[in-house]
Amino acid sequence: MKARVHVMLKNGVLDPQGEAVRHALGSLGFDGVNGVRQGKVIELDLADGTTEDTVKEMCEKLLANTVIESYSIELN
């Protein structure tokens, strides 16, 4: 089984990497970009029978800093 975890900064948390990307895009002539939020995707190859609750526990303990980040889980 595979899981994909999307981790993003919560709304209201400053995103300096996203702002740097927005600025760089503007410098390259892409003027229509008003904002960028940058996150990460973590792909997990899991043993059969691993539950979504187990993946959620992984996120809460290690994969996401839940104080400033939110996450979503896709199971395949």
Secondary structure, 3 states (H helix, E strand, C coil): CEEEEEEEECCCCCCHHHHHHHHHHHHCCCCCCCCCCCEEEEEEECCCCCCHHHHHHHHHHHHCCCCCEEEEEEEC
